[in-house]
Amino acid sequence: MQHRNVNFGLWYDFRNPAPRAVTFEALYRASLEQIVWAESLGFDSVWLTEHHFCDDGYAPSPLVIAAAIGERTKRMRIGTNLMLLPLADPVRLAEDAATLSILTGGRFDLGVGLGYRQLEFDYFGRKLAHRPSLMEEGVAILRQAWSGKPVTIAGRRYAIKELPVTPVPSVAPRLFMGGMAPVAIERAARLGDGFLSTGGIGHDVYVNAMKAQGKPRSEGVICAGNWSIIAADPEAEAAKIGAHVLYQVNQYVAWGAFGPPGEVPQFADARAAIAGGLYELLDADAAVAHLVKMLREYPEIVDVHFWAQFPGEPVASGSIRMEYMARDVLPRVRAALRDQTPVEEA
Amino acid sequence: MAYLSVDGGRIYFEHCPVGRLTVVLSHGWGMGARVWDGTVAFLQDAGVGVLTYDHRGCGASDKDFRDVSIEALGSDLARLCEHLNLSAAVLNGWSLGGAVVVNAAARLGSAVAGLVSTCGATPRFTRCADFAHGGAPEDVAATVAALRADRVNFLKTLYFQGVFARDVGDDIKHWCWQIALQTSPAADASLGALATLDQRALLDEIDAPALVVVGGRDTVVTPEIGRAAATQLRSAELIEMADCGHAPFLEDPASYNAALLRFIRGL
């Protein structure tokens, strides 16, 4: 714990819902510039995500974006939280991820998850019911491809014999696995280099699963996708961006992220979404207390990342929160982790 | 009490929904929903949702279906789950019902949260060139012929001498015999279908976590068949109930129920 190094990062979905205030070109350009600036502010990582066929353009091609980020940044780690492995050709994904590792000097981490939207599985010709085997065999293919040995698998979904997959990167991407259901978290503990959590869900399940598999706690790795909204005046911030937050969570609910579509109710308004969802409204003092407590409770956490902006929120609006975090929150959290000083509960 | 209309006839079912998961119990050949009553009571007391039903030709379901194939029975079960909007079904089949739930699970896809085979006749009931377990296919035809020649005494022998390895007492045997006597001769063809049924390709379609329970002294569906199913399923836990015969849920209900509940709680 004395030399504990936690990365703090930003999470991007590149959504641009109607009525669009900017073009996709302008959104992508502004986001890339924001990421470069965030690196100069002291943010350590940037995380990308994947969905397809969304009216708001939710990023379908995170690896292309990752390459652009890699060329513009020097130090930041670049990861996906997360890509939908059951929809991918795992050999093609292994090639792209290897290429990113080479391009970025080993700064790329590949995070994968199961997915859940019927529309996506229908188009890509995969069955939702096959997700566990597509995931487990896909992980095996990725690992073999990056090892430099020919890929061979005789599975339920893939049959590959002695296929030389190149280029072989000097640094294999770390392979993280996300999920919220206990069975998915158990799989992350069994097969992944770490667990991608969402909104703090499942940290305890992951720790218990590692223990059940006989792995020491020091081998545990969690990258925490954090849904906190950290601002100097949290109530005013909620009023300002409430509509974007409500849109975000209700779309995930409608797609089935939190249970079968139709079985999980929509949030009626922004206040209900913030009160009952994953979000926490925090000022600097509360954020420092929240983060230090979580990081001390779970030494497995090596990265905490926050939504850069919410769907439809102007990039400049997200930048205000980023600057506040970089100035008033992150240095205090890093200092507390360094010297173990007690932090008052918020 | 309710019925679902399928294929020109009615399927009888009993549904007690509680919580996220619903355990669906599919009985063996020529039996009925009643045979699960002890399991149902246990699951209800444990706070688990339960669905039981009678196959075509059995119990309170209509008797005069033309098609009583495993595919038809699997389709009925899938339609019943869809009718009741079960988004997280745990399908549990006994004996021939094991083949029925495998067929239904492949149809239902991601709505299946778990699969249980209780001495299930899957992936095959009979041996063939590349499957070494079970009886010969022609033995099934001989069994059906003996049944149709004298069904009352055939069924009495089945339940008094064939099914149980542990001593369950004459009352349980008599009760099973009486349930079996409710079955129409039209359902005999379901048993006949097991001669050639091969579900090995279907097992590859099922990714849901599975529990396979075998009876170490089961002479109807030998334990080797269940072990083969457990090996082929993506993720299966195998429970060997060494001193049980073909009906562990009646022979050692306490052990059976505990294993079933532990599996359900992990889903």
Contacts between the chains, C-beta under 8 A, distances in Angstrom:
chain1	res1	chain2	res2	distance
A	127	B	109	6.0
A	127	B	110	7.6
A	128	B	109	6.0
A	128	B	110	3.8
A	129	B	108	7.9
A	129	B	109	3.5
A	129	B	110	4.6
A	129	B	112	7.2
A	129	B	205	7.2
A	129	B	206	7.5
A	129	B	207	5.9
A	129	B	208	7.5
A	130	B	205	7.7
A	130	B	207	5.7
A	131	B	110	7.4
A	131	B	207	6.8
A	132	B	207	4.2
A	132	B	208	7.9
A	132	B	234	6.2
A	132	B	235	7.1
A	133	B	207	5.0
A	133	B	234	5.4
A	136	B	234	7.8
A	156	B	204	5.0
A	156	B	207	7.9
A	156	B	234	6.7
A	182	B	266	7.5
A	183	B	209	6.8
A	183	B	266	7.9
A	183	B	267	7.4
A	260	B	87	4.2
A	263	B	87	6.5
